[in-house]
């Protein structure tokens, strides 16, 4: 890109990113992302308690679509879902602009940060699209979508390799979540006031980031299992990961811990909406 055109593009992107309206909506995006995680965590706990009492199938789908179904069934839920969709689209746009504006002297670091930031933008936009589907009166099952995509890939030349790569990437992302939680690097993204509030945010961050990481690692493992067994139904996303954790020895306890952790992550997202760097 010519230097003048690049400078003009940077200026336009910077102006858009610093827009009060976009920043406010992006903060809303963090808040509603937190709300979805609180609901997913609650569903996971419900599944765990149902398993502990000898029940089956309690709680619904422990993923974004399950959380949106829960919202849709509440009074005024459709309004909240519209807020979720708008907030996540705005957060996705703000994050995409941030990826474009990444500046690092080291080429490897620059592209690594751009790719990871762009990945977050895509994730926000994907969940925003799911929320928009619900807001318009439709419905979508995240597990079925994941299984359908996996089935398509497995039936394509080289598809097994692609599914394995997807699994490894998701495992890597999950590992990064765990690392960021353990090392408290999430404090680079949020700046709460000192004292009790900061201590609470730190606890929520450590517990939440680690729990989300464990869930994502499980999702990635399921993709690899799907590739190894040629069974796309194994790649059932977050809901499948929750079910897989529940099936482990001491699965009820593990699922309770992960559910509480996802709620903690959701509350951390709320703190980021209030005190995050935007």
C-alpha positions in Angstrom: 0.0 0.0 0.0 1.4 3.5 -0.9 2.6 5.5 2.1 0.0 8.2 1.7 -2.8 5.8 1.3 -1.6 3.8 4.3 -1.4 7.0 6.4 -5.0 8.0 5.4 -6.3 4.5 6.2 -4.5 4.6 9.6 -6.0 8.0 10.3 -9.5 6.8 9.4 -9.2 3.6 11.4 -7.9 5.6 14.4 -10.7 8.0 14.2 -13.3 5.2 14.1 -11.6 3.3 16.9 -11.6 6.4 19.2 -15.2 7.3 18.4 -17.2 7.7 21.6 -20.1 5.9 20.2 -18.1 2.8 19.1 -16.2 2.7 22.3 -19.4 2.8 24.4 -21.0 0.1 22.3 -17.7 -2.0 22.5 -17.9 -1.7 26.3 -21.5 -2.9 26.0 -20.1 -5.8 24.0 -17.8 -6.8 26.9 -20.7 -6.6 29.3 -23.1 -8.8 27.2 -20.2 -11.3 26.5 -20.0 -11.5 30.3 -23.7 -12.1 30.6 -23.5 -15.0 28.1 -20.7 -16.6 30.1 -22.6 -16.2 33.4 -25.5 -18.0 31.8 -23.3 -20.7 30.3 -21.7 -21.3 33.7 -25.1 -21.5 35.3 -26.2 -24.1 32.7 -23.0 -26.1 33.3 -23.7 -26.1 37.1 -27.3 -27.2 36.4 -26.1 -30.1 34.3 -23.6 -31.0 37.1 -26.3 -30.9 39.8 -28.7 -32.9 37.6 -26.0 -35.6 37.1 -25.3 -35.6 40.9 -29.0 -36.2 41.6 -29.2 -39.0 39.0 -31.1 -36.9 36.4 -30.2 -36.5 32.8 -30.2 -33.8 30.2 -30.9 -31.0 32.7 -29.9 -27.4 32.1 -30.0 -27.1 28.3 -27.1 -26.4 25.9 -24.0 -25.1 27.8 -22.9 -22.8 25.0 -23.8 -19.4 23.5 -26.9 -20.7 21.7 -28.1 -22.2 25.0 -27.5 -18.9 26.8 -29.4 -17.1 24.0 -32.3 -19.6 24.3 -32.4 -18.9 28.0 -32.6 -15.2 27.3 -35.3 -15.7 24.7 -37.5 -17.4 27.2 -37.4 -14.5 29.7 -39.8 -11.5 29.7 -38.2 -8.8 27.6 -35.5 -11.3 26.5 -35.7 -10.3 22.9 -34.7 -6.8 23.7 -31.7 -8.1 25.6 -30.8 -10.3 22.7 -30.8 -7.2 20.4 -28.4 -5.5 22.8 -26.2 -8.6 22.8 -26.1 -8.6 19.0 -25.3 -4.9 18.7 -22.8 -4.9 21.5 -20.9 -7.9 20.1 -20.9 -6.6 16.5 -19.5 -3.3 17.9 -16.9 -5.1 19.9 -16.0 -7.2 16.9 -15.6 -4.1 14.8 -13.5 -2.3 17.4 -11.3 -5.3 17.8 -10.9 -5.7 14.0 -9.8 -2.1 13.8 -7.3 -2.7 16.6 -5.8 -5.6 14.7 -5.4 -3.3 11.7 -3.7 -0.7 13.8 -1.2 -3.0 15.5 2.3 -1.5 15.4 5.3 -3.5 16.4 8.9 -3.0 15.0 9.4 -6.8 15.1 7.6 -8.3 12.1 6.9 -11.6 13.8 5.4 -10.0 16.9 3.4 -7.6 14.8 1.7 -10.3 12.7 1.3 -12.6 15.7 -0.6 -9.8 17.6 -2.6 -9.0 14.4 -3.7 -12.6 13.9 -4.6 -13.1 17.6 -6.5 -9.8 17.7 -8.3 -10.6 14.4 -9.2 -14.0 15.8 -10.9 -12.4 18.8 -12.8 -10.1 16.4 -14.0 -13.0 14.4 -15.2 -14.8 17.6 -17.1 -11.7 18.7 -18.7 -11.3 15.3 -19.7 -15.0 15.1 -21.5 -14.9 18.5 -23.0 -11.6 17.4 -24.4 -13.3 14.3 -25.9 -16.0 16.4 -27.5 -13.4 18.6 -28.9 -11.6 15.5 -30.4 -14.9 14.3 -32.3 -15.2 17.6 -33.2 -11.5 17.6 -34.8 -11.9 14.2 -36.9 -14.8 15.5 -34.8 -17.7 14.3 -32.7 -20.2 16.2 -29.3 -21.8 15.9 -27.6 -24.7 17.6 -23.9 -24.1 18.1 -23.2 -27.8 18.5 -25.0 -28.7 15.3 -23.2 -25.9 13.4 -19.8 -27.2 14.7 -20.7 -30.8 13.8 -21.9 -29.7 10.3 -18.7 -27.8 9.6 -16.6 -30.7 10.8 -18.6 -33.2 8.7 -18.1 -31.0 5.6 -14.3 -30.8 6.3 -14.0 -34.5 6.9 -15.6 -35.3 3.6 -13.2 -33.0 1.7 -9.7 -33.9 0.5 -7.3 -33.2 3.3 -10.2 -32.4 5.6 -8.9 -34.6 8.4 -5.7 -32.6 8.5 -7.7 -29.4 8.6 -9.8 -30.6 11.5 -6.7 -31.6 13.4 -5.2 -28.2 12.8 -8.4 -26.5 14.0 -8.2 -28.7 17.2 -4.6 -27.8 17.8 -5.3 -24.1 17.3 -8.2 -24.2 19.8 -6.0 -26.1 22.3 -3.4 -23.4 21.8 -6.0 -20.7 22.5 -7.2 -22.5 25.6 -3.6 -22.9 26.8 -3.1 -19.2 26.3 -6.2 -18.5 28.4 -4.8 -20.7 31.2 -1.4 -19.0 30.9 -3.0 -15.5 31.0 -5.0 -16.4 34.0 -2.1 -18.0 36.0 0.3 -15.1 35.2 -2.4 -12.4 35.7 -1.6 -10.9 32.3 -5.2 -10.0 32.0 -4.4 -7.0 34.2 -3.0 -5.5 31.0 -6.6 -5.3 29.8 -8.4 -4.0 32.8 -7.5 -1.3 35.4 -9.8 -1.4 38.4 -9.3 0.9 41.4 -7.0 -0.3 44.0 -8.1 -2.1 47.2 -10.9 -4.6 47.6 -12.2 -4.0 44.1 -8.9 -4.8 42.4 -8.4 -7.9 44.6 -11.9 -9.1 43.6 -11.2 -8.5 39.9 -7.9 -10.4 40.2 -9.6 -13.4 41.8 -12.3 -13.4 39.1 -9.7 -13.1 36.4 -7.5 -15.9 37.6 -10.4 -18.3 38.1 -12.3 -17.2 35.0 -9.4 -17.3 32.5 -8.2 -20.7 33.7 -11.7 -22.2 33.6 -12.4 -20.8 30.1 -9.0 -22.2 29.0 -9.8 -25.6 30.4 -13.1 -25.6 28.5 -11.4 -24.5 25.2 -8.7 -27.1 25.5 -11.5 -29.7 25.9 -13.2 -28.3 22.8 -9.9 -28.7 20.8 -9.4 -32.2 22.0 -12.9 -33.1 20.8 -12.0 -31.8 17.3 -8.9 -34.1 17.2 -11.0 -37.0 18.4 -13.5 -36.3 15.6 -10.7 -36.3 13.1 -9.2 -39.5 14.5 -12.5 -41.4 14.6 -14.0 -39.8 11.4 -17.0 -38.9 13.6 -18.1 -35.3 13.2 -20.6 -35.7 16.1 -17.6 -35.7 18.5 -16.9 -32.0 17.5 -19.8 -30.5 19.4 -18.3 -27.3 20.6 -18.6 -25.9 24.1 -21.7 -27.9 24.9 -19.8 -31.1 23.9 -16.8 -30.1 26.0 -19.1 -29.6 29.1 -20.6 -33.0 28.5 -17.1 -34.6 28.1 -16.0 -33.0 31.4 -19.1 -34.3 33.1 -18.3 -37.9 31.9 -14.8 -37.9 33.5 -14.1 -39.5 36.9 -15.3 -36.9 39.5 -17.0 -35.2 36.5 -19.7 -33.6 38.7 -17.0 -31.8 40.8 -15.0 -30.8 37.7 -18.1 -29.5 36.0 -19.1 -27.5 39.1 -15.7 -25.9 39.3 -15.7 -25.1 35.5 -19.2 -23.7 35.8 -18.3 -21.4 38.7 -15.1 -20.5 36.7 -17.2 -19.5 33.6 -19.4 -17.4 35.8 -16.2 -15.8 37.2 -15.0 -15.1 33.7 -18.4 -13.5 32.9 -18.1 -11.2 35.9 -14.5 -10.4 34.8 -15.9 -9.4 31.4 -18.3 -7.1 33.3 -15.3 -5.5 35.1 -13.6 -5.1 31.8 -16.6 -3.3 30.4 -16.3 -0.8 33.3 -12.5 -0.5 33.7 -11.1 -2.0 30.5 -8.7 -0.2 28.1 -10.7 1.0 25.1 
